[in-house]
Amino acid sequence: MEVTATMIADIYSATAIGVGVILAAAGLGSAIGWGLICSKTLEGIARQPEMRPALMTNMFIFAGLMESFPFIILAFAMWFLFANPFVGAMTAALGA
């Protein structure tokens, strides 16, 4: 029984580290995406000022998609953190 408690603690600690890495990568990826979207939009406006309304519309559409990415990742991270599927699989494998 002691081995099972230690294994569960190991799974939770590894999951917490993994969730931290996942959230950091999602935040970094979103920030880089925002920067690229805005810089390319400004480049396009500088080259063809008459295309500004179309470019701004596209920028806001893609920015909305980019903004939803970290929230989706956050939902998956919270699922791993609070409803950890690995603990259930481990207990089923051990027959406990």
C-alpha positions, 0 to 999 in steps of 0.5 A: 500500500505504501508503494501505491501512495508513493506512486500516486504522489510521483504521478501528481508531482510529474503532472504538476510540472508538466502542467507548468511547462504546458501553460508556459509554452501556451503563453509564450506561443500566444505572445509570439503569435500576437507579435507576428500577426500584428507585425505582418499586419503593419507591414501590409498596411505600410505597403498598401495603405488602401488595404487597411480595412481588410487587413485589420479585419483579418488581423482581428479574426486571427487574433481571436483565434490566437487568443483562444489557444491558451484558454483551450490549453488551460482547460486541458491543463486543469483536466490533467491537474484535477481529474488526473487520468494517470492515477486511475490507470495506475490503480487499475494496472496495479489492481488496487 
